[in-house]
Amino acid sequence: MKTMLIRASMLAVLVSGLNFVSAQEEITMRDYLAPEKAARSVFEDPKNASPEFNGVKVSVGGDFALQFQALDHETKATSLGTVGTTMTPNTLQVMGSDFNLPTANLDLNAYLAKGIKMHLRTYLSARHHNEAWVKGGYIQVDDLDFIKEGFASNIMKHARVKVGMDEINYGDAHFRRTDNAEAINNPFVGNYIMDSFTTEAFGEVYGFYNDFIAMAGVSNGKLNQTPVKGKNWNSPSVYAKLGYDKQVTADLRVRLTGSFIQTNGLSTGGNLYSADRAGSRYYYVLLTENDLMGTNNYATGRFNPGFKKVQAIQVNPFIKYQGLEFFGIYEHVSGNKAAGLTKRPTDGAYTQLGAELIYRLGNKEQFYLGGRYNNVSGKDDEVSAERKIDRFNLGGGWYMTKNVLAKVEYVSQKYNDDAVWGATSALKGGKFNGVMFEATIGF
């Protein structure tokens, strides 16, 4: 059904006589419609003067990504139980070296009026869903000239309104992550262990003044949308961001942001670290003969605290001096794992630390080398044992053009050897490591 709707929408665009972006307008208009494809290290859309409007313009873009995976895994668990109801000892899946299923995106971006753009992304193929389905989209309003020319222009030169059903703007890590096939802005192959990414119905208000940015948002907290309340209780989520981003000199850029989110739903409050419906890049790691495979187990290598009501903060420094680039994460999340109205006696909390150091070289910075460290530690509640996960990435890449990137990395991820993971869980003292190659195209 979704595929039919996409085809019908594209046919309607073709026959309606809209003005597609011409080659002459490609640089300015396309940068406005899809700035994430125009340059690296773009976070929020820059607040610049809106292009003049002389008719609806539509830009079609897309992404493609393919990995070659050569990972091994092992566990310190003395027993993984038995296979099903048999007496055969359970074992880890045997890993080989081969290609993963390619992933692909389709992007439609439209300029609907002065300062009003629409974005729609469809996952054509993903690890979790092999069929085409809509990820989400939004409308961004940077001017109110559609009401009256110059209406509230003194306010709108510093303000923005964004409404849609898409990823919410919590933290900065989601700007540098791989979004299914959009891997061109991620210097590594995988996303962070606690992958803070969710698509919900939202509204956001922005303020830009000099080099400061402020944002306040609200979402309905739901990943799957329905007006039926059902048996579980849910309530809207609120979130905010405050930051400073300045190009200090021609060689030095400094950015620092802090984000906060409060989810209030008992049934949907855990979406923040589990809502990516595309899937992890590290396929099948630490899965056993008893575990689900394929689209049924798509988050391997990640960790979701599983809290129902969540309070989380994320602080992100970003510094770029000439070719040297640093991006960091400090994230703290707390909440309760109770699924009903009766809470556990105590809340739990987890902390995530991340640091990337990248050196870009070449006359167009078309090459880069870098490393990333990522750590997650914490407890489900005060009486539980501590969980610890460490990951280290070392890699590099080559932008053959601004739209084509080839990258390679070595990854090593370890879990602490504690029964908190489960007496027969492969995660108890689990480890995976090896080499990943990825080629990606984004336009």
N, C-alpha and C positions, 0 to 999 in steps of 0.2 A: 504493500500500500504506500509506504513512504517513498519507495523508488518511483512509483507512478506519479506521486505528487511532485517529486523533483523534476521528472521529465516534463510534466505539464507546466510547471513554473518556468522552466527554461524555454519551452516552446512559446509561452505567452510573451516572454521577453523578446524573443526573436521576431515575432509577428507584430508587436505593438509599435515598432518604429522608434524605439529608444535610441539615443545616441551613445554608442559604445565609445570607450576611451580611445582616442586616436593615438598614433605613434608620437605625434608632436606634443600631446598633452601627457604622455606616459609618466614623465618624471614627477611633475607636481601633483597631478590628480591621483595617480596611483599611490604615491607616497602618503597622501592624505587618507585615501581609502584603506590602505593596508600597510601602515608604517612598519609593522613587524617584519615585513619582507624587504624593507628598504635599507635597514642598517642594523648592526648588532648593538647591544646594550641599550635598546629602547625599552622603557618600562611603560608608564602611562603614555597615551598619545600626547605629544607636545601641544601646548596651548598656543597656537599661532593664529594669525588672521585667516579666516575661512576663504577658500577659493570662491571666486565669483560664480554665480549659478546662471547657466544659460541652457538649461534643459537637463533632464535626468540622465545620469551617466552610470553605466554598469561596468564593473570590472570583474572578470572571472579569473580565479586563481586556484592553486592546488598545491598539494604536497605528496611526495612519495618517499618511502623509506624502506630499506632492506638491510638486514643484518646477517653476518656470518658469525655463528656462535661456537666457541670452543671452550666450554666451561666444564670443570670437574667439581664434584661435591663429595663430602664425607661427613660422618657424624661420630660423636663420642658416646652416643646412647648405646648401652650394652645390649639392649633388645628393642626391636621395633614392633614387637608383638607377632602375630601370625597373619597370614593372608586370608582375609575374610573369616569364614567359619572353619577353615581347614587348620591342620597342624603344621602347615608349611611356614617356616620363618619368613617374616616380612623383610624386605630389603629395599634399599634405595633404587630408584629408576636408573638404568644404565644410560649414561650420557655419552653422546658422540659429538662430532664436529660437522655442522651442516648449516644450511640457510634456514632462517625463520620465515614464517609467513609474511610476505610484504604487506605494508600498510599504506593507505592512501586517503587523502582528504580532498574535498571539493569546497572552495570558498566562493561565495557570491557577495560582492560589496557594491552598494549603490549610493549615489549622491542624489538625495531626494529634494533638497532645497538648500539655500545657502546655510552652511553650517550644520546640516543634518545628514548623517550617513547611517546606513544600515549594514550590518554584517551578519552573514549566515554561514555556518560551517556544517558540512555533512561528512561523517566518517564513511568512506566507501568500503573500507575493509579494515578491521581491527582484530587484535588478538582475542578480545572477548566477544565480538560480533563480526562474523565473516560477511554478513550482508550489509547493505547501505542503510544508514539511519542517521537522523539529524542529531548532531551534538547540541546545538543551540544557536542563539543569535541575540542581537541587541540593536537598539537605535540610540545614537549619540547626538545630543543637541548642543552645539556650540554658539548658535545665534538664534534670535527670536524674530528675524526678519520676516518669517512666514506669517506672523501676526500683523506686523506693520514695519516698514523699512526703518531701521534704527531703533526699534523698540527695545528698551532696557539695555542699550548698547554699552553704557558705562558699567553695568553689572556683568553683562555677558562676556566682556573682554577678560574678566577674571573668573568666570563661572562656567560650569558644564553640568549637564544632566544626562544620565545614562540609565536606560531602562531595558530590561530584556529577560530572557531565560538562558543564561550562559554562565561562564565562570565568574565568581565574585572576586572583587579585588581585595583579598586578604593576603598580606605579605607581598614580598617581591619575588619569591622563588618561582611563583607560577608563570612569571614572564620569561624565565630562563629554562623552563622545563620542556620536555618533549610532549607535545599534544598529539597523540597518536602518530601521524606521519609528519607533523611539523616538528622536525628535529634540527632545523638549521640554526636555531638560536641556542641550542644546548651544546656546550663544548664537549660533553661526555655522552655516553650512550644511555645510561640510566638516569632516572629522577632520584630525588632524595628518598631515604628510607621511610620517613613519615611524610608522605606526599600530600601536602595540604592543597587540595584541589576539589572543588565541588561545583556542579552546575545547578542553579536554582533560579526561581523567579525572583527578581531583585529590582531595586531602584537605588541609584547612587547619585549624590550631589557632591560636586567638586568645587574647590576654590584654589585659584592660582594667584600668587602675589609675589612679584620679584622671583626669588628662587625657592619659595616655599610652596608646598602643596598640602591640602587638607581634603579629606574625603569622609563622608558619613553615608552608611548604607543600611538597608534592611532587606531581608529575604524571607520567603515563607518557610525556609528550612527544609523543603522537600526536594528530593531528587526525582522521584516519580510523582507526577502531578495528578491529583484527583480532588474533587470537592467532597467526597465521601469521608466523613470523619472516622468511621470504623471504631474499633475497640481501643485503639491507642491514642494517647493525647499528644498533640503537637502545638507549637507556638512559634511565632516568627523569631528569626535570628537578627541580631544587630551587630554591626561591625564598623570600624573606623580606621583611618590611617592618617598619620601626620609625618611630613618629611621635608627634607631640604636637599636640593639638587642643583649644583652650580658648576658651570664650566669656569673654573678659577682662572686658568690661563689656557693658552692654545694647547698645552701639553697635559694639563691636570684637570680632571673632573672628580668631584666629590659628591656622593649621595649618601644620605642616611635617612632611613624611614623606620617607623614603629607602627605596628598594626595590632588591633585588638578585635576579638570576636566573642560573642556570647550566644551559644545556641541553647534553645529552651525546650526542644522536643524530646520526649522520652522515646518515641518510636523512630525519629529521624535525626536526632541530635548527633549521631555518630558519623554523619556523611562526610565531615571535613577531611577525614583520612581514608575514606573508602569509596568515594564517589567517582573515581576515574573509571569510566566504563570502556576504556581502550585497552589497558593492561600494562603490566611491567615489561621491561625490555629483557630481563633475565629469565628466560623461559625454563620452566620445569625444575628449577634448582630446589634441592632438598625435598623433593616429592618421593613418596614410596609407592610400592605396588598397590597399597590400599587407597591412595589419594586419588581424587578426581583429576582428570587430565583435560587438556584442550581448553575450550571456552569456559569450562566449569571451574577452573583454577587458574586465574589470570593475574594474580597479584603476588606471585612468588618473588621473594627478596625484599618485600615491603613489610611495614609493621603498622597496624591500626590499633591504637590503645583501646578502642571499643567503648569509650565512655558515651553515655546517652545524653547527658547535659554537659556541655563543654565550655570552659573559659580558657582562651588561648591568647598568647601574645607572641608576636614574631618581630624581631629587630634585624634589620638588614643593612650593613654597611657595604658600600660599593666605591672603590677608588680605582681610577685609571690614570696612570702617568705614562705618557708616550705609549709604548707597547706593553707595559706591565699592568695587569688587571687583577684586582682582588674583589671577591664577593663572599659575604659571610652570612651565616644564619645563627641566631640564638632564638630558640622557640621553647616555650613552656606551656604545657597543656594540663589542665586538671579537670576532674569530673568524677562521676559515679557510674559504675557499670550496671546498676540495677535497671532492669527493663520495665519494672512496674512502678507504682507510686510509692512503694516502700523502699527506701534507700538502703544501701549497705551501711554498716556502722560508720565507716570512714571513706573519704574520697581517695582517689589515687592521683598520681601525677607523673608525667614524663617530660624529660628535657631533651631537645635535639640541638646538636651543635654541628655546624657545617662551615667549611672554608675551602674556597677555590682560589688558586693562584695560577693565572694564565699569562703567558708571554706571547704576544702576537708580533710576528716579524714579516719582512718582505716590504716592498715599496707600497703595497696596498693592504698590508697586514693580512695577506692571504694565507699565511701559515701560522700555526700556533702550537705551543707545547704547554702542558699544564698538569696539575695534580689537584685532587679533591679529597678531603677527609670528612667523614660523616659519622656521627655517633648518636645513638639513642639509648637512654637509660632511664629507669624509673620503676614504679610499683603500681599494681592494680589497686591497692589500698595499703593502709599503714601496716597491716599484719602480713602482707604477702612478701615473698622474696623478690629481690631485684632482678629485672631483666636488663641485659646489656647487648647491644649490637654495634659492631664497628665495621665500617667499610672504607676502603682506600682505593682510589682510582688514579691511574697514571696514563696519560694519553696525549694525543696530538691530532691535528687535522689540517686539511688543505682545501681552501675555497678555490676550486678550479675556475669558477665564475662566482659572482655574488649570489647566484641561485643554486649552485651545485657544491656540495660539501662531502668530502670523504674523510672519515675519522677512524681512529683505532685506539683501543684502550686496554689496559690490564686492570682487572678488578679483583679484589679480595674482600670477602665479607665473612665475619665470624660472629657466633652467638655464644654467650657465656654457658658454661657447663653446669646447669642447675636444673633441678626437677621442676622448677616453676614453669618450664615449657611443656611439661608432661613427661611421665616416666618413660613412655615409649615413643616420644616425639623425635623426629629427625632434627628438630631445631635445637635439642639439648646438646650443646657442644658442637653444633653444626657449623659447617664452613663450605663456601664455594669460591672458586677462583679460576682465572683463566683469561683468555683474550677474546675481545669482541671487535669486529669490524662493522662499520655502518656507512652506507652511502645514502644521501638524502638530497632531494630536490625540492625547492620551495619557490613559488613565483606568484 
